[in-house]
Amino acid sequence: MLTTMLPGPVMSSPGRRPSGQLDDSVTVPRNDIILIEVAWEVTNKVGGIYTVIQTKAKITIDEWGENYVMMGPYFEHNVRSQVELVEPQNAAIKRTIDSMNSKGCKVYFGRWLIEGNPCVILFDVGATAWSLDRWKAELWDCCSIGIPWYDREANDAVLFGFLISWFLEEFVSQCGENCPFIITHFHEWLSGVGLIMCRTRKIPVATIFTTHATLLGRYLCAGNVDFYNNLAHFDVDREAGERQIYHRYCMERAAVHCTHIFTTVSQITAVEAEYLLKCKPDVVTPNGLNLKKFSAMHEFQNLHSKNKTRIQEFVRGHFYGHLDFDLDKTVFFFIAGRYEFTNKGADVFLEALARLNYLLRAHQSRVTVIAFFIMPARTNNFNVETLKGQAVRKQLWDTANRVKETFGKKLYESLLVGKLPDVNKMIDQEDFVMMKRALLSTQRHSLPPICTHNMLDDSTDPILNTIRRIGLFNHPNDRVKVIFHPEFLSSTSPLLPLDYEEFVRGCHLGVFPSYYEPWGYTPAECTVLGIPSVSTNLSGFGCFMERHITDPSSYGLYILDRRFKGLDECCNQLTSFLYSFSQQSRRQRIIQRNRTERLSDLLDWRYLGRYYTQARFLALAKAFPNSFSQDIAQLSASFHYSRPESIPPSPSFSGGSTPRYSDSETDRYYEEEEALKDRKNIKIDSVLDLLHEQNKNVKDTFEAFRNSNINNLSTSARSSVPSSATTATSPIKSTNPSAANRPINPIPAGAPSNPAYPTEVNKPINPIPSNAPSNPAYPTEVNKPINPIPSNAPRNPAYPTEVNKPINPIPSNAPSKPANPTEVNKPINPIPSNAPRNPAYPTEVNKPINPIPAGAPSNPANPTEVNKPTSPIPSNAPSKPANPTEVNKLSNPIPASAPSKPANPNAANKPTNPNDSSS
């Protein structure tokens, strides 16, 4: 791991526990290291990068303290509401700001009013516009990148970048010989000019550049091209030129190739950058969230119920006059984000809704699905019909309350005098008239509206045109209703007064079938709020979750395959997801929400921040090799969620994961036990230490076992009584003849059991490397071989979807057991790559039981009980002849000099390991 060669005091604040360590050898940052993070989104909300920087600030402050500074653009309307302008405490920073201000710049220092309260340095790019032509000429001279005059965004990027490099150069000059090591982290192409100038001017700083989505990739996907299948064939210069972004593309590509460390936010974006930017990322830094903001502990189920009730009130008003469905049997789906119809998967979602509507009507389902589209578009006002619906609902509510008060008062007075009330006299004629008028006002002769606002481009809007094509008009016969809300949600809205977080908590499922999604914060936010979601294997979030969770659908994460399936197949798969989810009972949905919420720790910056720490130390080692040594191994897969112990309520094609009777009292579901086991799989602070310790335990046990075999080998060979030799050399000797032989591979005492199969022998749930093959039969379950399978090991021809699971490899010269036509051949030792299969029963995989070293004698077989192989089989031992009339049983190993034991024709040899969970 990376270690520093210069000692220095810990710079964290007193009483603050440092975090973000890679392991024990990587200490917290020192006083002579400063971290500067540069982004156009610092205090300036534009897109998802703002969320990344804002949520990561707290954990970065905990790690770096006052040595962490952000840099961004100055916009007065943002500073008034988000920044507290103060004087800098660092004398060198104060002198640098004063020097730049004296030369015509406007530089501000303050505290960003977010959690962590980080220091920010803001530059007014407009105040230095007088230098634009000079700086553009310098950029052309050093990089041959020309910026057109009409591209204001690119011109602002040039001004911003030169101001950053000016500040860093001046800061180094002000510090003199006591200048600290500086790490500068640049986000996206808008800050890339600053990185380029730092390198061309040879400013002594370590640089990191992070692309959250390639510029050319966004433009290509917006053009409805077959992006991923043609990724290796794009002429990037021509494509960028045709879209008039060639200068922007050059700025981004130059920054990527100039930086010390290049990072992206996901594996799918790393592949994209390798082809479009011609550079492979050094580190993948996934985006996280600050869980404290979303934390509700066990209250999140109550919050779901509370916010669902508020959404139901809106639905009552929106569908007044056509409220012919049961709201208790209604589920709410939603999609939200930028209005990118194809990239965000709105086209696939609408097509799947049309097919879902057909399925629900064909099966005469009583379930109703209401799908919300929360995507901002050009509007001029609320829809009058929508506002009228909410007014009618409120009028009905007021009428009912007035009648209820009158009824309650008469009932109370009647009971006080000791008489039962006369029901016919409880409601006055006036009340009846008032209720009839309210009922008449609810009559509607038109269908409920699709859109809640008046659209400016109604005739060309892609969502509305698709709805017209598929015919989802909120007809009473439709089981799927659609509501298009072309505006971001707000608690001050007169229509749907909910914040986005409250709305998400009240829904049942978020659907995000994106085609181009470098990360995907919307499904991540659903996860931390305990709401199941649909993502794709083309989004960074979906790939991240597939890597860390064995069966994502069991935890309420449905991963849609948009990489290897056509559009029609994707729609069918999404329809299957939606239909299966809509058929779940209320109890199943509660269980699934519990599991989804438990995945929150996966997305916490406390864990994901370690990847940023790795990138920073790598940058220091590259920029200052004389002061920092570089010996960093790649971060391994720190943990892996197995399948839940209880039967998960997931779609039917996920194997046997859907409970047949969801409300039965016999269903196994133990929330506390299951949560405890999941928590054990995600020990964030010491994951890598646990892995090293576990590997050490396994290695020590193998060494002890090998030494034991060597010491006992001669005694076993000279022994005339095989049973005594067996007793002396057996590493595991079961005293119970009906007990299954346990695998010799030891499991550390602290290893968690497999929660998916509590009745089987515990299997160590070690993190699975990224290149581990998945089980082709069940793509949601990862193969769990205890030892690697040789590449030339044959498959079972009868069941190619099941992998042979040897426990330990054996020598290539070990003889195989002859076939028995009446039973599956079960060798005790694993079969080498050239060993023949059992021709009698090719439909079952050979299942080796225990690895046995070569050369040790065995215990004679007992035909009346389970054989317990305890000693190794020598390589020259003859195999046992087959018996066609009974089950062929390989007896315990026999020395080479001893004759083989004939089979017993009167009793069938029993299988060696009938209950072995590793078979």
N, C-alpha and C positions, 0 to 999 in steps of 0.2 A: 504494500500500500504506500501511498505517497506520504513521505515524512519531510518535515522542514529541517534544514541544517542550521538555522539560526534560532536560538532560544528567544522567547519573548513572553511577556505576561499575558494572561487571559484578558481579553478586552470586554467580556460580557459584564453587564451591570452587577453590582453586589447583590447576592441573594438570588440571582437568576441562573437557572440551570441550563447550561448550553445544550443544544441539540443538533441534529443534522450530521452526526458523525458516521463515517463509513464503517469504522471499526475502532478498536482500542488504540491502534497506532496512529489514527488521524485525529489530531487534537483540534480544539476549537480555534477559530481565527485569532491571530495575534494583533497586538497594537500597531505593528508596522505593516498591516495589510488593510487596504480600504476597498470596499466593494461599491461600484457605481453601476446602477441599472438605468439604461436609457431607452425610452419608448415615447412615441407620439401620444400614447394613451395615458400617460401619467397625469392624473387629475383631469383627464379629458376623455369622457366616455364616447367611444366610437364603435367598438365591437367587442369581441370576446377577449382580446388582449387586455382590455381594461379589467375584466373579471380576474384574469390570471394574476396580474400585478397587484390588484387590490387584495385578493384573498391570500396571496403568498406573503404579504408584507409582515404579518404578525410573526410567523415562524422565522423569517429572515432577520427581523429585529431581535428575536430571542437568541439567534446564533451570532449576529454581528454587532449588535448594540448600536452605538453612535458611529461606528465605522461603516454604516450602510447609508448610502445616499441615492436618491432617485433624481433623474433629470428628465424634463419634459417641456412642452411649449407653454407659454403664458397666454391664457385667455381670461379676460377680466371677469366674464360672467361665471366661469368655473371657480376662479380664485375667491370670489366673494362668498361663495357657499361652501367651499370645500377646504380652503387653505387658510391657515393662520400665519401671517407674515411676521417673522421674528428675526433677530440678529443671530448670525451663526456663532457658535461657541468655538469652532475650530479657527484658530488665528490665520492659518494659511488660506482657508476657504474665504475668510472675510477679506483678506488682502487681494485675493484673486478677483472677487466680485467688485471690489472698489476699483481695481485697475481696469477691468473691462468697462465698467460704467463711465469711467473718466474718459474712455476712448469712443464714446457714442453708443454703447450697447445699453440695453435694459435687462439686467439680470436680477432676479428676486430669489430670496431664501425664505423658507417657511416650513411649517409642519402640516402634513396632509392629515385632515381630520377623519381618519379611518382607524380601525383597530391596529394597534402598534404605533400609531402616530409617527410615521417615518419622516425624516428630513427630505425636503424636495428643493431642487434648484430649477427655476423656471426661466426660460429665455423668450423674450418678445421678438419673434422673427420679423414682424413688420417693421420694428424700429431699426433694423439693420438692412433694409431692402436696398439702401444706397450701395451696398457692397455686392449685390447679386451678380452683376456682370463680371466683376473682377474674380469672384469665386468660381463662376461658371467657366471662365477662361482657364483658371488654374486646374479645375477638374478635367477639362479637355486636354491640357498639356500633360498631365500626369497619368490619365487613364483613357484618354480618347473617347470620353463619354460626353455627347452633346445633349443639352437640355433645351427643348423648344420653348419659346417665350410664352406660348398660349397655355401650357400645362401648369396651372397654378399650384397643384398639389406637388408636382415634382420640383418646382421652384422653391416652395416652402421646405421640402426635404433637403435641398441644397443649403439654404440658409440655416436650417436647424443643425445639419451635420457640421458645417464649418464653425458654428458657434460652440458646439460640443468640443471639437478638436482644439479650438482656441482656448477654451476654459481649461482643458486638460494640460495643454502646453504651458499655459500661464501658471497653473497650480504646481506643476513640477518645478518650474523656475522659482516660484515663491518658496518652496520647501528647501531648495538647495541640496546640500549633502545629506540632510535628514529626510529626504523624500521617502515615503513608505512605498511598499509594493501596491500597485493599483490593478484591480480587476475591473474591466468595463464590459458590461453585458448589454448588447444591442438587440432590440426586438424589431423584426420586420424591416422591409426595404426603406421605409420612411426615415429610419435612423441609420441606414447603412452607409451614407456618405460620411458620417462622423467616424465610423470604423475605418473606411478607406483612407481618409486623411490622417488618422492616427498612425497608420502603417507607412504611408508615403512620406510623412514628416518625421518618421522614426521616433515617435513619442514612446518612452519606456513604459508601456502598459500592456497587461495581458488582456486579450480580447476574446469575447464569446459572441457568436451571432446565432440567433434562434429564428427560424422561419416557422410561423404557425400555419401557413398555407402558401404554397408557391404562387407568385403573381400570375404566371402563365397558366398554371393549372386551373385557377379560378375562371379565367377567360375562356379556356378551352371547354371546360364543362358547361359553362353558361351557353356555349354555342351548340349544345346537343350533339357532341361528337362521341364516338366510341372510345372513351379516354383510356381506360386501363388496358384494353386489348391492343391499342396502338401506341402505348407509352414509349416503346423502344424505337418507334419509326417516325416520330415527329421531327420535322426540320424546325428546330426551336427558333432559329433566327428568322426564318420566313414567317412562322406562325406569329411571333411577336410583332414583326413588322406589319403584317396584314391587319393586326388589331391596334396598330398605332401606339404600342406600349414598348417599343424596342428600347428606348432610353431608360424606362423604368426597369425593364428586364436586365439591362446591362448593369444598372446600379445594384440590383439584388445579387446578380451573379458575381460581380466584382467583390462585394462584401463577403460572400460565401468563400471565395478563394483567397481573400486576404486575411481572414480571421485565423486565430490560433486554434480555436475549437468551434466546430459547427454542430449545432444541435437542431432537432426537430421534435415535434410533440407526439409523434406516433410512428409505428413501424410502417404503416401504409404511406405516410408522408415522407418517410425516409426513402422508400423506393421511388416515389415521385421525384424527390429532389435529386436522386442519383441520375435519373434520366434527363430531367429538364434543366437542372443547374450544373450537371456534370461533376458532382461532388458527393461523396458518401458521408453522411453524418457520423461524427465521432461518438455522440451520446444521444440517446432518445430520452427526452425529459417530458413525461406525461403531465397533463394539467390536473391539478387537484382543486379542492375546495376547503374552505375554513368551516369545519363541521360545527363549531360553536354557534355559528349563525343559524344553522338549521336544527340544532339539537333540540329534541323534545322528549328524549328518554322514552318512557312507556306511555307518554301522553299523545304520541303521534296518531294512535288509532282513534282517540277521542277527537283530535283535531280533524281527522278525515271525516268523521261523522258530522261534526259541526259545520265544516265548509261544504260538505255535500248537501246539507239541508239548505244552505244559502243558494247553491246552484239550482236546487230543485225549485226554489221560489221563483228564480228567473225563468225556468222552464215552464212553470205553471202560467206565467204571464205571456210568454212567447207563443205558447201553443193553446191559448184560450180559445174555446169553441171547438177544438179538435183534441182535447186532452182525453183521448180514449184509450190510454195505456196506463199501466200501473207503475207509478214511480218507484215503488219498492222492488220492482223487477226491471228496473232501468239501469243500464250501466253507461258511464260517461267516458268516451275516448276523446283525445285531443292531439293536435299537432300544432307546434308553435315555432317561431323563428323568423328569419328574414324571408321576404317573399321571393324565393327562388323556386319556382314551380317544379322544375325537374331536379335540381341539385338537392333540394330538401325532401324529395320523394312524395310530394303532394299528388302527383299523377298516379303513382302506384297505390297510394292510400285510397284515393277516390275509386279506382277500379276495383280494389279489394272490397270496399264498402258496397258497391253494386252487387258483387257476387255474394257477399255476406247477406245482403237483403234478400236475395233469391233463396239462399239456404234456409234462413229463418222462416220465410213464408212457406217454403216447400215442406218443412218439418212442423209447421203450425206452432212455432215456438211462441211462448208468452213473453219472452224477453224482448225488450226494446233497447236499441243502441242509439245514443245521441252523440254524434261526432262534431267536435268544435274545431274550427280552423282559426287560429289566432295568428294572423299574418298581416302586418301593416301594409295598407295600399292607399291609393289616392281617393279620398272621400271629401264630401263637402258638409255633411251633417248626419245626424241620426235618421234612421228610417222612421217615418211617421207611424206606420203600422206597428213597428216594434215598440215605440214609446206608448202607443195606445194600449197595447197588451199589458204593459206593466201598470198603467193607470187603472185598467179594468180589474186587474188582480188586486190592487190596493183597495179599490172600491168594494170589492167582494169581501175582503178581509175586514174592512171597517163595518160593513153591514152585519157580518156574522158576529163581530164583537159586540155590537149594539144589541142585537137580539139575545146574545148570550147573557149580557148584563141584566136585561129585563127578565129573562127566564130564570136566572139565578136568584134574583131578588124575590120573585113570586114563590119560588120553591122554598127559599129560606123562611119566608113569612108563614107559609102553609105548615111547614114542619114545626115552627115555634108554637103554633096553637094545637099541635097534636093531631093533625089531620093529614091524610095522604092527599097529595095534590091531584086536582082534576086536569088531566092532560089536555083536554079540549079547551080549557080556560087559561092554560099557561101562556099561550101565544095569542096576542091581540090581532084583530083584523088588520090593524095598521102595520103590524110586523109582517103579516102575510103579503100585504101589498108591496111593502118595501123589498121583500125577498123576491117577489115576482119581477119587479122592475130590475133588480140586479141580475136575475137570470136572463131576462130579455137582452140586457146589455152584453151578455157573453156570446150571443149568437154571432157567428161569422160566416159569410158566404164566399170567402176566398181562403186559399190554403195559407198556412203560416209562412211568413217570409223566410227565405234562405239567408239573406244578408241583413245584418243589423244596421247598416249605414247605406247612404246613397252613394253609389260608386260613380266616379267621374268617367271611367272607361268600362262601363258595364258590358258593352258589346264585344270588347276585345279581352276582357279579363279571363285568364286561363282557367281559374277555378270555376267561375260561373259558366263558362262555355262547356267545360267537362261535365258539370252537373246537368246541364241541359241535354248533353249527349246520352248520359247514362240514365236519366230520368228519375233522379232522386229529388222529388219536389215536396217532400214532407206530406205525402198523401196519407190519409188514415190507414190505408192498407199496408203501407210501408212499415217494416220493422226497424229500418234504419232511418234516422232523421239527421239532417245536416244543418249546422248553424255556422255561418261565416262571419267572424268578428274582425273586420279589417283595421284593427287598431290595438295598440298595446293596452293591457289591462291596467286599471287604476282603481284604487279604493274610493276615489271621488267621482267616479262615473255614475250618472243617473240611471244607467241601463244595467250594468253588471258591476256593482260596487265591490270588487275584490282585487287585491293585489295578485300578482302572478303566483307568488308562493302559496297564497291561500287557495287560489284556483286549482293549482296542481295538487294540493293536499286533498281537495274535494273530489277530484276525478278518480277513475278506477285504473286507467291505462293510458300511458303516453305512447304515441306511435310516431316514430322518426325513421322512416325507411329511406334515408339519404343515399344519394349516389355519390356525392362529393362532400365529405365531412372530415377534415383533417383530425379533429378531436371529437367534438360533440358535447357541449355543456348541458344541453337540454335533457338528454337521458341521464346524465350524471346527476343533475339536480333532482330528477325523479327518484333516483336510487337513494340519495341521502334523505329524501322526504318520505321514503317508505312506499313509493308508488311504482308498481311494475311498469316496464317500458319495452318497446320494440326498437332495436337498433339493427345495424347491418354490419357485415364483415368488410365493408368499404369505409367504415368510420373508425377513427382512432379509438374511440371508446369501446366499440364492439370488439375490435381485435384485442384490446387490453383485457376485457372481461373474459373473452374466450381463452386467453392464455392463463388466466388466474383461477378460473372456475371450471370444474369438471363438467357439470351439467347446468349451464346458465339458466335454462328455462325453469328449473326447479326453484331457482331463487328469483323468479319474476323478471328475468332478462331474456327476451326472445331475440335471437340473432338471425336476421334474415340474410339469406345467401344471395347477394347481388353480384358477387364476383364470378361465379361459375354457372349461374343459371340465367336463362333468357327472361325477358320482361314478363311473358305470360306465366312462366313457372314461378317467378317471384310473386306475382299477384296471387297465384294459387296457394303458395306457401303462407303468405301474409293472411289470406282469407282463412286458412286453416288455423293460424294463430288466433285470429280474432274470434272465430266461431268457438274454438275450444275454450277461450277465456270467457266468452259470454255465457257458456253453459255451466260455469263453475257456480257452486252454491256460495252463499254468504260466508259460511265457515271456511271454505277453501280459500276465498279471497283474503280473509283475515290472516290465515296461516301464511299465505304467500307474501302478504305485506310485511309480516314479521321477518320473514327470511330476507326480503329485499332490503329492509332497513338495516339488517345486520351486516350488509356489505358496505356500509358507509365508511368503515375504517380503511377499506381499499383505496378510497378517493381522498383521504385526508392528507394534507400537506405534510403532516408529521412523518408520513411514510414516503410520499412522492418527492419531498424536498431533498432526499438523499441523492437523487439523480442530478439535481442542480449543484449539490456539493461536490459530486464527482467531477462535473464539468469545470467548476472553478479551480479545483486542485490540478486538473489536467492542464488548464490554461496557464497556471503559475509555473508548472514544470516545463512547459514548452517555451514560455516567454523568458523565464529566469532559470535556465538549467544549472547555473552555478550555485544557486541558493536553494533550489528545490529539486529533489530526486523524484523520478517517475518510475514506479513499479506497481501499477494499478491493474488488478484483474477486473474483468468485467463483472458487473453486479449480476449475480445469479437470480433465478426465479425464486424470490424470497419465501413465498408461501403459495399454497394452492388449496382452494376450497374443494373438498370432495362433495359427493352427492349427499343430500340430507339423509339422516337416519330414518325419519318418517317418510311415508310415501308422498311425494310432492304432487301438487295439483298442476300438472303441465300438460301440453297437448299430447294427443294420443300417439303421435309418431315419435315421441321421445322415449319409447320403450314402455315398460310397465310402470309409468310414473303417475298415472291418474287414478285416484281412488274410485272404486266402483260405486261405493255407497259413501258419499262424503259426510253425511250427517250421522253415520252409525257410531254408536258409543264404543265399538270395538276397534276403530281406527287408531293406529299407533301414532300419537303425536305428543311429544314431551317437550314443551317449549323451552323450559329452563335447561334441560339436559342438552338439547340440540344447540341452543345458543352458546352454552359453555364449551361444547366441542368445536363450534365454529370460531369462538374467541381464541381457543388454543392454537388454531391454525394461522393466526394473524398477530403474533407477538411482534409488534413493530420495532420496539427498541432493541431487541436482541436476536433478531431473526438469523443474521449471519453467524453470530456466536453459537447459536443452537445448531446450525448446520455443521460448523466446524467440529463442535463437540460430538455430534452424532457420528460424523465420519470417523473421528478418532476412536470412539467406542467400537465401531464396527471393525476398524483396522486392528485394534488391540485384541479383539475376540478371535479374529481369523489367525492372528499370530499365535495365540495360545492354543488354538485348535490344531494348527500345523505342527507346533512343537510336540503336542501330545501324541499326534500320529507318528511322528518320527521316533519318539522315545519308545512307543509301544509296538513298533513295526516288527522288530526282531522277536520280541516275546510272542507276538501273535503268530508268527511264522513257525516257531518251534513248538508251540503248544499242541499237544495231542488231543486235548479236549476243546473242540470248537466253542462250546458254550462259555467256558471260562475265559477264553481269549476274547470272546465277544464282550463279556462283562468288563474286561479290563480296558478295552479300547473304545467302547461305545461312548460317543459324546453325549447322546441323549437316549436314555433307556426308559421307556414307558413301562410302568408296572401294571397298567390297566390294559388288558388284551383288547378291549373295545375302543380304546382311545386312539384318535388319529395321530399318526406320526407328525411331529412338528418339524418345520424346516430348520435345518441346522443354522442357517443364517440368523444371527442373533438380532433381536430388536432391543434397542436401548429401553431402560426402564421407564424413561419419561416420554417415550414416543406415544402419540395419541392413537387411539383405536380408529378403525375405519367407521365413521358414523353411518355409512350407507348400508353396511351389513353387520349389524351388531351380534349376530349369531355365529359368525365365522371367526376364524383365527385372526387376530389383529395383524394388519399389514402396515408396515411403516409408510406413512404418507409423506414421503420425501418430495421436495419440489421437483417438478418434472421439467427437464430442459426444454428450451423452445423448439429444438429439432426432434423431440420425441414423437414417434408416429402415433396417430390416433387409431382407435379401434374402428376399422372400416364398417363394421356392422352397426355399431352404435356410435355415431360421431360425437355424441354428447358425453361419452365416457372414455377416459384415458386408460390405455393399457397399463397394467401395473406389474411388469416383470421385475422380479427381485434381482436378477442378474441379466446382463445383456444377452440377446440372442444373436448368434453368429449370422453374418449377412447371407451365408449360403444355406441356412437352415431351411428345409422344405416346409411348405404349407400343407395343411390337411386338404386333400383334394375334394373331399365331400363337403366340408364346411370352410370355404375360403374366407368367410367373414369372421372366423375366430382364430386368434393367434395362439400358437403353441407356447406354453408358459413354462420353460425349463427353470429350475431353481438354481442349479449350478452346472456349468459346463463340465463335460467329461472328456477323457482322452479320446483321440480319434480312432484308436485301435480297439476300443471296447466292443465286444461282440453284442449283437442285438438278439433279442429273444425271438424264437420262431413263432410263427402265427398260430393262433388257436381259433378255429372257425366258430367257436361258441361263445367267445368273450373278447372284449376289447383288450388289446395287448397293453399292459401297463408296466413298462420297465421301471426299475427302481432308480437307475441312473439316467440322466438326460441323454437324448439320442444325438450322436454327432451328425454332421451335415450329410455324410454319405451312408447313413444307416437306412435300411429299407423300411417302408411302412408296413403296417399289418394289413395284408390283403383281405383278411376275412371281414374286418369291420373298418372300412375306410371312412366311416361317417363319424368317428369320434377322435378327438385329438389325443395323442399320447400325452400322458400326464405324469412326468417324473415326480417322484416323491421326495427323496432325500439324496443329496450328493454323498457318495461313499468313496473314500480314497482307495487307491489301488493297492493290492497286496495283502490285505488282512483277511483272516479266515472268518467264517460266519457261523452262526448258530443253526443247527439243523432245523428244518422246517417242521412245524407242527400242523398237520392237516386239519385239526379241529379248532384252531383259533387263528387270530389274525397274526400273520408273520410280521416280525418287527426287525427289519434290516438294520443292523447296528454296525456291521463291519464292511470294509471295502471288498470289492470283487477284483481279483487280480486280472490283469489284461489277458492272460492266457487261459482263464477258466472256461470250461465248456458250458454252453447254454443248456438249459433243461429241455428235454424233448417234449414235444407237444402231445397232448392227450385229446383226441377228437371227441371223447364222450363226456368230458367235464371241463370246467373252467380251468384254463391254463394258468398256473400260478408260479411265478418265479420265486423260488425259495430263497432263504438267506444265503449270502455269499459263501462259497466253499473254496478252500485253498486249491491251488493248481494240482497238487498231488492227490487229492481226495476224489473218489468216484462220485458222479452225480447221483442224487437220490431219485429213485423211480417215483413216478406219480402214484397216488392212491386212487384206485378206480372206484372206491366206494364212497368217497367223500369229496365234495368239491372244495378246492382250495378257495379260501375267502380272499377278497381283495385286500391288498396290503394296507390301504389307507381309505376306507370308505367314507370318512368324514373330513378328510383333509381339506381345509378351506383354500389351500393354495392350488388345488387341482383344477 
